[in-house]
C-alpha cells in the first residue's frame, strides 16, 4: 500500500508541480527571447540599410551638385564658343567681301 500512496504523492507533489511550471515558464521565456533576438537582428539590418541609403543619398546629392556645376561651366563655354564663332564668321564675311570688291 505504501507504493500506491507514494505514487499518488508524486503525482500531486507540490514541488514537482512547481518544478514543471517553472520549466514551462523558462521554456516560454526562452522562446520569447529567441523571437525578440530575431526581431532585434532584423531591426539592426534595417538600421544598417537605412544608414547605407542615407550615405548613398548624400553621395548622389554631391554628384548631382558637381554635375550641375559642370553643366553650368559647359553652357558658359558653349556660349563663349558660339560668340567666337559668330565673330569669326563675321570676319570671314568681311574678308570675302573685301576680296570680292578688290577682284
C-alpha positions in Angstrom: 0.0 0.0 0.0 2.9 2.3 0.6 3.7 2.0 -3.2 0.3 3.4 -4.3 0.4 6.2 -1.7 4.0 7.1 -2.9 2.9 7.3 -6.5 -0.2 9.3 -5.5 2.1 11.7 -3.7 4.5 12.1 -6.6 1.6 12.8 -9.0 0.3 15.6 -6.7 3.6 16.6 -5.2 3.6 20.4 -5.0 7.3 20.6 -5.5 7.1 18.5 -8.7 4.2 20.7 -9.9 6.2 23.8 -9.2 9.2 22.4 -11.0 7.1 21.6 -14.0 5.5 25.1 -14.0 9.0 26.7 -13.7 10.4 24.6 -16.5 7.4 25.6 -18.7 7.8 29.3 -17.8 11.5 29.1 -18.6 10.7 27.5 -22.0 8.2 30.2 -22.7 10.7 33.0 -21.8 13.4 31.3 -23.9 11.1 31.2 -26.9 10.1 34.8 -26.4 13.8 35.8 -26.1 14.6 34.0 -29.2 11.8 35.7 -31.1 12.9 39.1 -29.7 16.5 38.4 -30.7 15.3 37.7 -34.2 13.4 40.9 -34.3 16.4 42.9 -32.9 18.5 41.3 -35.6 16.0 42.4 -38.3 15.9 45.9 -36.8 19.7 46.2 -36.8 19.7 45.1 -40.5 17.1 47.8 -41.2 19.2 50.4 -39.5 22.3 49.4 -41.5 20.3 49.6 -44.7 18.9 53.0 -43.8 22.4 54.2 -43.0 23.6 53.0 -46.3 20.7 54.6 -48.1 21.4 57.9 -46.3 25.1 57.7 -47.4 24.0 56.8 -50.9 21.6 59.8 -51.0 24.3 62.1 -49.7 26.8 60.8 -52.3 24.3 61.2 -55.1 23.4 64.7 -54.0 27.1 65.6 -54.1 27.4 64.1 -57.5 24.3 65.9 -58.7 25.7 69.2 -57.4 29.0 68.6 -59.2 27.2 67.6 -62.4 25.1 70.8 -62.3 28.3 72.9 -61.8 29.9 71.2 -64.8 26.7 71.8 -66.8 26.9 75.5 -66.0 30.6 75.6 -67.0 29.8 73.8 -70.2 26.9 76.1 -71.0 29.1 79.1 -70.4 31.9 77.6 -72.6 29.3 76.8 -75.4 28.1 80.4 -75.2 31.6 81.8 -75.5 32.4 79.4 -78.4 29.2 80.5 -80.1 30.1 84.1 -79.8 33.7 83.4 -81.0 32.3 81.5 -84.0 29.9 84.4 -84.8 32.8 86.8 -84.6 35.0 84.6 -86.8 32.2 84.2 -89.4 31.7 88.0 -89.4 35.4 88.5 -90.0 35.4 85.8 -92.8 32.4 87.5 -94.5 34.1 90.9 -94.3 37.3 89.4 -95.7 35.3 87.7 -98.5 33.5 91.0 -99.3 36.8 92.9 -99.4 38.3 90.3 -101.6 35.3 90.2 -103.9 35.4 94.0 -104.2 39.1 94.0 -104.9 38.8 91.4 -107.6 
